[in-house]
Amino acid sequence: MSQYFATVARGLEELAAQELTELGAQDVAQGFCGVSFQGDRELLYRVNLWARLPFRVLVKLGEFPSNDDRELYDGVQQIDWGEYLTPELTMAVTVTGKNEQLNHSHFTAVQVKRAITKQQTEKFGQRSNVDIQDPNVRINAHIDKDVCIVSLDSSGSSLHRRGYRSAVGDAPLKESLAAALMKMSGWTPDLAFIDPLCGSGTLPLEAAMQALNIAPGIFRNGFGFENWLDFDAELFDRLIKSAEAGEKQDLQATIIGSDRNFDIIEQARSNARSSGVEKYIQFAQMELADVEAPADSGILLCNPPYGERLGRDEDLGAFYKLLGDVLKQRFKGWTAFVLSGNKELAKSIGLKSAQRTTVYNGTLPCQLMKYEMY
């Protein structure tokens, strides 16, 4: 059994813990911006392939005192790097956290790199090159008070990059946040779904992928663990084939995305094609004022702009009021969720929310407001 840590956006730790448990993780415990858990190699591969909420899955290699750079260097050298990194593999070191003596991430990363390459040179007579952009092996050092935890990053690039989205609109939601919002809304595949302000389509795309049981990592170019010395290609291939075999071919309910901007809707359609769900989502260029409910009940979820103005002459306060009017007049029987990073604008919706939940869109604290439309 290995010790893992999945990093997630602030505030999503509980949801991520539930997701990891459902995927088979053991000894699951929430932390700050992450969840620790235990499991075998198959679980590590499965979590990277199937988890919708985490950014990265780290594999713990060691933990040791690190009051200063000397202790850090010595602790890193106690790890047998020959098990994970040979000189022909490139590497990169990232650092999170700090303490009084180790308070500059670049300096800390250099110390970790020096300790690793010193050991390699003594053992192999040569050392790994550093590749910041696309290394074979990513190493994470986390400084927490007087302790350093060293891990391997099994994911490679962030897991929120599903691999299907080549086209993005302005300020797009991360796919991991979209998946979390879907979870928080209580949407299930038997319910109609609409995003009337869909932008490049992240929310409808996540809905379709969930409804069709498409693994979120299936379109990625690769994962970090595929470069590791102990990579089990046969096991991973088996997981990939199982995921592909489990995909569904039909939706139980309608999924719709609309936006006023034709070019943005074309981006959404392009992303849908890349993820193989184009025929399942109804994308339409449409003004918010023209949006109609596609069924007697369902979930509406949207992420309207938070800035001062929608366009050159359009006030966002009026736009939010229009959103409230559309919900009230045309979505009776529905449950609506609106994510907003501007409390004053949110008041312009003119409806009483049944529930408000704080959600972080990057570093921006937002409110996910729930409206029961009777």
Salt bridges, closest charged atoms under 4 A:
GLU42 OE2 - ARG46 NH2 2.93
GLU63 OE1 - LYS60 NZ 2.57
ASP74 OD1 - ARG70 NH2 2.97
ASP80 OD1 - LYS123 NZ 3.48
GLU122 OE2 - LYS118 NZ 3.70
ASP153 OD2 - ARG56 NH1 2.70
GLU175 OE2 - ARG165 NE 3.28
GLU206 OE1 - ARG52 NH1 3.96
GLU206 OE2 - ARG162 NE 3.20
ASP230 OD2 - ARG41 NH2 3.52
ASP237 OD2 - LYS241 NZ 3.17
GLU266 OE2 - ARG269 NH1 2.65
GLU278 OE2 - ARG273 NH1 3.25
GLU287 OE1 - ARG260 NE 3.51
GLU314 OE1 - ARG260 NH1 3.17
ASP325 OD2 - LYS321 NZ 3.10
GLU344 OE2 - LYS347 NZ 3.20
GLU372 OE2 - LYS370 NZ 3.40
